[in-house]
Amino acid sequence: MAEIETITVSLPDLADSGVPAVSLVVPVYNEEKTVEEVYRQSVAALESLGQPYEIIFVDDGSTDGTWKTLERLHEGNADLRAVRLKRNFGQHPAMHAGLMRARGGVVVTMDGDLQNSPADLPRLVAAVEAGADVASGRRPIRQDSWGRTLPSKLINGMLRRFTSAEISDFGCAFNAYSRDALTPVIGVIGKQKFTKALVLSAGASVVEVELDHRARAGRSRYSPLRLTRLALHVLAGFWPQPIQWAGVLIGMLCGTLAAVAGVWATVVWALRGDFPGMLYLGGLVLGVLAVQGFILALVGEYLGRIQRDVEGRPLYTIESELE
């Protein structure tokens, strides 16, 4: 029977015997072609640290051979642990499942698509061991299309504004955290996206570490629709009073348009004796409707969150686990 796991509020006890110094958490979804190479490169990077470590793969309901590959790799390495979720719940719930099992004093998170090089892992760990709460990965040259980088820049700007954390790349999943920085927000991770933004908004210190970035093999899973929903999530999750601000925006926009239309109507009427009122009225109505659509989308985000909280839905269910 599947194990149901909801938001828990504590991490594993460091007093347990055999605790690793570094934990690497890697959510994967249909990464059969890359997961073994991710494992090999990660082991090489972790071995170079000369410290006890563990690798925790979280299979987010893959439908290919990802889990079978993890089972095979687990047989040959006691430091590899794996969790298989019952279905695809999304990257952030999968990340929560891994973080809840991480026992290291330094916890590193990384995607499983090899866009980031595991060889950069020691630099992130060193930054945390030097005293930072968070070592934030930064991709100075991204090997992504403009359709991915442009929305990312917009979302990064929003998060900098709302969290007051002056870092350039909130979207990079290759980061290192001190255990003390994760503990206060572990109950929100997975329920709220952007783990790094959550940790930094709680007052954690941060340093940025430049990372190598590679082109993704295959299509990105972030469609324009998904990126739009992600922007709405940022607004609802990190902007304290969006409805009020949106109301101000509507008032200013409609007021400005009304004033412009009035002046324009007066000028055209005076010069030509004829004012195309229906055309400009239609434009005004469309503009107002567009803003109202955005408000409805934002309200929908809030209502979705309220529904999940009231119903007490689990973040994910676990099908099996390799210890």
C-alpha positions as CSV (number, residue, x, y, z in Angstrom):
1,M,0.0,0.0,0.0
2,A,1.3,3.5,-0.9
3,E,2.6,5.6,2.0
4,I,1.0,9.0,2.2
5,E,3.3,11.8,3.2
6,T,2.1,15.4,4.0
7,I,4.0,18.4,5.1
8,T,6.2,17.5,8.1
9,V,8.1,20.0,10.1
10,S,11.3,18.4,11.2
11,L,14.3,16.9,9.5
12,P,16.1,13.7,10.4
13,D,17.9,13.7,13.7
14,L,21.6,14.4,13.3
15,A,22.3,12.3,16.4
16,D,21.7,9.1,14.4
17,S,24.8,7.0,13.8
18,G,26.5,7.1,10.4
19,V,25.2,10.6,9.4
20,P,26.8,11.8,6.2
21,A,28.3,15.2,5.9
22,V,26.8,16.0,2.5
23,S,23.4,15.0,1.1
24,L,22.7,15.4,-2.6
25,V,19.0,15.4,-3.5
26,V,18.1,14.8,-7.2
27,P,14.4,14.7,-8.4
28,V,14.0,12.9,-11.7
29,Y,11.2,12.3,-14.1
30,N,11.6,10.1,-17.2
31,E,15.3,10.5,-17.1
32,E,16.2,6.9,-18.0
33,K,18.8,8.1,-20.6
34,T,20.7,10.4,-18.2
35,V,20.1,9.1,-14.6
36,E,23.1,6.7,-14.6
37,E,25.4,9.4,-15.9
38,V,24.1,11.8,-13.3
39,Y,24.9,9.2,-10.7
40,R,28.4,8.5,-12.0
41,Q,29.4,12.1,-12.2
42,S,27.8,12.9,-8.8
43,V,29.7,10.1,-7.1
44,A,33.0,11.3,-8.6
45,A,32.3,14.9,-7.4
46,L,31.3,13.7,-3.9
47,E,34.2,11.3,-3.6
48,S,36.6,14.2,-4.2
49,L,35.3,15.9,-1.0
50,G,36.7,13.2,1.1
51,Q,33.7,13.3,3.4
52,P,30.8,10.8,4.0
53,Y,27.9,11.5,1.7
54,E,24.6,10.2,0.4
55,I,22.7,10.6,-2.8
56,I,18.9,10.7,-2.7
57,F,17.1,10.2,-6.0
58,V,13.3,11.0,-6.0
59,D,11.5,9.4,-8.9
60,D,8.6,11.6,-9.6
61,G,6.3,8.9,-11.1
62,S,8.5,8.1,-14.1
63,T,6.8,6.0,-16.8
64,D,10.1,4.8,-18.4
65,G,12.9,2.7,-17.0
66,T,14.2,5.3,-14.5
67,W,13.2,3.4,-11.4
68,K,14.7,0.1,-12.6
69,T,18.0,1.9,-13.3
70,L,17.9,3.3,-9.8
71,E,17.2,-0.1,-8.3
72,R,20.3,-1.5,-10.1
73,L,22.5,1.4,-9.0
74,H,21.3,1.0,-5.4
75,E,22.5,-2.6,-5.4
76,G,26.1,-1.5,-6.0
77,N,26.2,1.6,-3.7
78,A,25.0,1.7,-0.1
79,D,25.3,5.5,-0.2
80,L,22.5,5.8,-2.8
81,R,18.9,6.0,-1.6
82,A,15.8,6.4,-3.7
83,V,12.2,7.2,-3.4
84,R,9.5,6.5,-5.9
85,L,6.3,8.6,-5.9
86,K,3.1,6.9,-6.9
87,R,2.5,9.4,-9.7
88,N,3.9,12.6,-11.1
89,F,3.3,15.2,-8.4
90,G,5.8,17.9,-9.8
91,Q,9.3,18.9,-9.1
92,H,8.8,20.8,-5.9
93,P,6.8,18.1,-4.0
94,A,9.5,15.6,-5.2
95,M,12.2,18.0,-3.9
96,H,10.4,18.0,-0.5
97,A,10.4,14.2,-0.4
98,G,14.2,14.2,-0.9
99,L,14.9,17.1,1.6
100,M,12.8,15.3,4.3
101,R,15.2,12.4,4.0
102,A,18.4,14.3,3.8
103,R,20.7,13.7,6.8
104,G,23.7,15.8,5.9
105,G,24.8,19.0,7.5
106,V,25.1,20.4,3.9
107,V,22.2,19.6,1.6
108,V,22.7,20.0,-2.2
109,T,19.8,20.1,-4.7
110,M,20.3,19.4,-8.4
111,D,18.1,18.6,-11.4
112,G,18.6,15.2,-13.1
113,D,18.9,16.4,-16.7
114,L,22.7,17.1,-16.7
115,Q,22.2,20.8,-17.7
116,N,24.3,21.5,-14.7
117,S,27.6,19.7,-14.2
118,P,27.9,17.7,-11.0
119,A,31.7,18.6,-11.1
120,D,30.7,22.0,-9.7
121,L,29.3,20.4,-6.5
122,P,32.4,20.8,-4.4
123,R,32.4,24.6,-5.0
124,L,28.9,24.9,-3.7
125,V,29.7,22.8,-0.6
126,A,32.8,24.8,0.1
127,A,30.8,28.0,0.0
128,V,28.4,26.7,2.7
129,E,31.3,25.3,4.8
130,A,32.9,28.8,4.6
131,G,29.9,30.2,6.5
132,A,27.1,31.0,4.0
133,D,23.6,29.6,4.7
134,V,23.0,29.2,1.0
135,A,25.3,28.8,-2.0
136,S,23.2,29.9,-4.9
137,G,24.0,28.5,-8.3
138,R,24.2,31.1,-11.0
139,R,24.2,30.4,-14.7
140,P,26.2,33.2,-16.4
141,I,25.7,31.8,-19.9
142,R,22.5,29.8,-20.2
143,Q,22.1,27.3,-23.0
144,D,18.4,27.8,-23.4
145,S,16.2,29.4,-26.0
146,W,14.9,33.0,-25.5
147,G,11.5,31.5,-24.9
148,R,12.9,30.1,-21.6
149,T,15.4,32.8,-20.6
150,L,13.0,35.8,-21.1
151,P,10.2,34.6,-18.8
152,S,13.0,33.5,-16.3
153,K,14.4,37.1,-16.2
154,L,10.9,38.4,-15.5
155,I,10.3,35.9,-12.7
156,N,13.8,36.5,-11.3
157,G,13.0,40.3,-11.1
158,M,9.8,39.6,-9.4
159,L,11.4,37.4,-6.8
160,R,14.2,39.9,-6.1
161,R,11.6,42.6,-5.5
162,F,9.4,40.5,-3.2
163,T,12.1,38.7,-1.2
164,S,14.7,41.5,-1.1
165,A,17.4,39.0,-1.9
166,E,19.8,40.4,-4.4
167,I,20.7,37.3,-6.4
168,S,20.5,37.0,-10.1
169,D,19.3,33.4,-10.6
170,F,16.4,32.1,-8.5
171,G,15.5,29.5,-11.1
172,C,18.8,27.5,-10.9
173,A,18.0,24.2,-9.0
174,F,21.7,23.5,-8.3
175,N,22.3,25.0,-4.9
176,A,23.7,24.1,-1.5
177,Y,22.0,24.8,1.9
178,S,23.2,24.5,5.4
179,R,20.9,22.3,7.5
180,D,20.0,25.2,9.8
181,A,18.8,27.3,6.9
182,L,16.4,24.6,5.7
183,T,14.8,23.7,9.0
184,P,12.6,26.9,9.5
185,V,11.0,26.5,6.1
186,I,10.8,22.7,5.6
187,G,7.1,22.7,6.3
188,V,6.4,25.1,3.3
189,I,8.8,23.6,0.8
190,G,6.8,21.6,-1.8
191,K,3.6,23.4,-1.0
192,Q,5.3,26.6,-2.2
193,K,7.6,26.7,-5.2
194,F,11.0,28.2,-5.3
195,T,12.8,26.6,-2.4
196,K,15.7,29.0,-2.6
197,A,13.4,32.1,-2.4
198,L,11.7,30.6,0.6
199,V,15.0,30.1,2.5
200,L,16.3,33.5,1.6
201,S,13.1,35.2,2.5
202,A,13.6,33.8,6.0
203,G,16.8,35.8,6.4
204,A,19.5,33.3,5.3
205,S,22.8,34.6,4.1
206,V,23.7,33.8,0.5
207,V,26.7,33.8,-1.8
208,E,26.4,33.2,-5.6
209,V,28.6,30.6,-7.3
210,E,29.0,30.6,-11.1
211,L,28.2,27.2,-12.6
212,D,28.6,25.6,-16.0
213,H,25.4,25.2,-17.9
214,R,24.7,22.9,-20.8
215,A,21.9,22.7,-23.4
216,R,19.1,20.4,-22.5
217,A,18.7,17.1,-24.4
218,G,15.1,17.1,-25.7
219,R,12.3,19.6,-25.1
220,S,11.9,21.7,-22.0
221,R,8.9,20.8,-19.8
222,Y,8.3,24.5,-19.2
223,S,5.7,25.5,-21.8
224,P,4.6,29.2,-22.1
225,L,1.4,28.2,-20.2
226,R,3.3,26.6,-17.4
227,L,5.7,29.7,-17.1
228,T,2.6,32.0,-16.9
229,R,1.2,29.9,-14.1
230,L,4.6,30.0,-12.4
231,A,4.5,33.8,-12.6
232,L,1.1,33.8,-10.9
233,H,2.4,31.5,-8.2
234,V,5.2,34.0,-7.5
235,L,2.7,36.8,-7.2
236,A,0.4,34.8,-4.9
237,G,3.2,33.3,-2.8
238,F,5.6,36.2,-2.3
239,W,3.6,39.4,-2.9
240,P,1.7,40.2,0.3
241,Q,-1.2,42.3,-1.1
242,P,-1.5,41.7,-4.8
243,I,-5.3,42.2,-5.0
244,Q,-5.0,45.7,-3.5
245,W,-2.1,46.6,-5.8
246,A,-4.0,45.2,-8.8
247,G,-7.0,47.3,-7.8
248,V,-4.8,50.4,-7.8
249,L,-3.5,49.4,-11.3
250,I,-7.0,49.0,-12.7
251,G,-8.0,52.4,-11.3
252,M,-4.9,54.1,-12.7
253,L,-5.2,52.4,-16.1
254,C,-8.9,53.0,-16.6
255,G,-8.6,56.6,-15.3
256,T,-5.7,57.3,-17.7
257,L,-7.5,55.7,-20.7
258,A,-10.6,57.6,-19.9
259,A,-8.7,60.9,-19.7
260,V,-6.8,60.2,-23.0
261,A,-10.0,59.2,-24.7
262,G,-11.8,62.3,-23.5
263,V,-9.0,64.6,-24.7
264,W,-8.7,62.8,-28.0
265,A,-12.4,62.9,-28.5
266,T,-12.4,66.6,-27.9
267,V,-9.6,67.3,-30.3
268,V,-11.0,65.1,-33.1
269,W,-14.4,66.5,-32.7
270,A,-13.0,70.1,-32.9
271,L,-10.8,69.4,-35.9
272,R,-12.9,67.0,-37.9
273,G,-16.4,67.3,-36.5
274,D,-16.6,63.5,-36.1
275,F,-15.4,61.2,-33.3
276,P,-15.0,57.4,-33.8
277,G,-16.4,56.7,-30.4
278,M,-17.3,53.0,-30.8
279,L,-13.7,52.1,-31.9
280,Y,-12.1,53.7,-28.9
281,L,-14.8,52.5,-26.5
282,G,-14.1,48.9,-27.8
283,G,-10.4,49.3,-27.1
284,L,-11.1,50.6,-23.6
285,V,-13.5,47.7,-22.9
286,L,-10.9,45.1,-24.1
287,G,-8.2,46.7,-22.0
288,V,-10.4,46.5,-18.9
289,L,-11.3,42.9,-19.7
290,A,-7.6,41.9,-20.0
291,V,-6.9,43.3,-16.6
292,Q,-9.9,41.6,-15.1
293,G,-8.8,38.4,-16.6
294,F,-5.5,38.7,-14.8
295,I,-7.2,39.4,-11.5
296,L,-9.4,36.4,-12.0
297,A,-6.3,34.2,-12.6
298,L,-4.7,35.5,-9.5
299,V,-7.9,34.9,-7.4
300,G,-7.9,31.4,-8.9
301,E,-4.4,30.8,-7.5
302,Y,-5.5,31.9,-4.0
303,L,-8.7,29.7,-4.2
304,G,-6.6,26.7,-5.3
305,R,-4.4,27.2,-2.3
306,I,-7.3,27.5,0.1
307,Q,-8.9,24.4,-1.3
308,R,-5.7,22.3,-0.9
309,D,-5.3,23.5,2.7
310,V,-9.0,22.9,3.7
311,E,-9.0,19.4,2.1
312,G,-5.7,18.5,3.7
313,R,-4.4,16.9,0.5
314,P,-1.0,15.1,0.8
315,L,1.8,16.6,-1.1
316,Y,2.6,13.2,-2.6
317,T,2.2,9.5,-2.0
318,I,5.1,7.1,-1.9
319,E,5.0,3.8,-3.8
320,S,8.4,2.4,-2.7
321,E,11.7,3.4,-1.1
322,L,15.3,2.1,-1.3
323,E,17.2,2.7,1.9
